[in-house]
Amino acid sequence: MRGTTGKATGRARIGRRRSGPRSAGIGVLLRAWPTLLLTVLLAALAIPAGMLIAPALTGQAPTMAAPVQTPAWQLLPKELSVPQGIDPLSTSAPIPLPAQVAAKLNPVLKTDGGGTFTGVVQDAVTGKVLFDRNGAASRIPASNMKLLTAAAALKAIGPETRFSTKAVAGPAPGAKSGAASSNSRTVVLVGGGDVLLTAGESAKDKVLGHAGLATLAKLTVESLRQDGFRGRVDVLVDDSLFTGAPLNTAWSPDDVAAGEMAPLFPLALNSARFDPAVTAGPRPQDSALAAGEAFAAQLTAAGAAAGLQVAPAVGRLEGKAAPDAAVLGEVQSATVSRQVDHMLQTSDNYLAEALGRMAAAATGQPASNEGAAAAVLQQLAGLGVPTDGMIVADVSGLALANQVSARQFSEVVRAIAAGQDARLRAALAGFPVAGLTGTLGDRYVDASSAEGAGLVRAKTGTLNTVIALSGYVVDADGRLLVFSFIGNGLTPGAAGNKLALDASATVLAACGCR
């Protein structure tokens, strides 16, 4: 009882000390601090604190604030807007007057230092020549040659064609010596013209790497597993599709050493680059064996669990794979149209030469340097493009021996944009867009050409003393024009030459010229 009374008395004493005049004020503050804190916070946030606190303090009914109106741009639309597309070109749009076109082009189409520019502008639909500065003169065109290759490939091979890279069953190791073993197999990697392979998995949304050797390896392992095979696998490469010398004698050894080109084979990783992100410097000198080694490595990784032991050394098949050889796996490239787009956008020399050889093969000619050149000339003639005086030393534009006139290029662009063979239209999207894509992505920023950004679409060409620009543009009146400007004998490195070509194409984009 004493203890209980003592505890109770203690509580009473503590309570009485808190009930004194000074302690009472502190108690009120302690009991009210949550309400005061909330008031301060709401006031700091500019929210009417009384709307929430006043009812608790006064006992009055709360007053509801007016609802906040949602901005119209945050509301769901009541109806969808009509899509705003690009209207078809009007056939009634006026054709520019040649005298007016010349009056606007001549002041800007000037060289920076030595050399000369030639040029041709035509109406795409009628073919009418609107500007001609020595347009029939043969010129070194640099990478504008790829326009000829694009047209030839689309016509000879077809825009929807794909190239197959296959793994097929080869002769049993030791078969020639009579020492063939039942627990060993040969797998032959057969090149079908795809030089944009990747070592990894196939990426169907890409052009470079559309077909992957890792995917092919997995398909091959699965075929061998279903056949019940476990044992040693030797890998050989069949690169017999391309014939003749892998390097064109028209190419400068210095250009080859600098990585502008590499020996041609019908299969390659990354367009014969060690790294797809590095587009300059040394390249594989045997892209077929390099692809074979990458395939063997992927076969090793995929086949370990299936009991396959892949020999590390990769060889080259003597002759060709048997036509009836069992196909163990197959991967396909992107379509030719997408490869052409990639070639034009990036100005890929190796891909251009491969497409030229594939065009030759498609028309029954040898898939060689000479066959590619002959195929391009043949296909251009079939399109009605005049080839008199044209010299095709290579199909990428790296060779200085090429000779093509501005008028011939203008006719090729016209065939692509408005010609009778609709297959060529697939190349239109590949022309770089001024100031936006491909080799024109960093141009058209100068005051003289900025208005052409997004309007001009053209293929570039650049060598030491050569610069070219050929493409198409819709003028201010809605008329489709095609053009080609080529400079030869120019002062190396003179910045004003590119500006002159860009400004000239911009003049056409802004042209009413009537």
Salt bridges, closest charged atoms under 4 A:
ASP123 OD1 - ARG479 NE 2.67
GLU201 OE2 - LYS218 NZ 2.50
GLU222 OE2 - ARG225 NH2 2.61
ASP227 OD2 - ARG185 NH2 2.78
ASP234 OD1 - ARG232 NH2 2.97
ASP239 OD2 - ARG316 NE 2.76
ASP286 OD1 - ARG316 NH2 2.85
GLU318 OE1 - LYS176 NZ 3.10
GLU411 OE2 - ARG407 NH2 3.13
GLU411 OE1 - ARG414 NH1 3.51
ASP421 OD2 - ARG423 NH2 2.75
ASP477 OD2 - ARG514 NE 2.91
ASP502 OD1 - ARG443 NH2 2.70
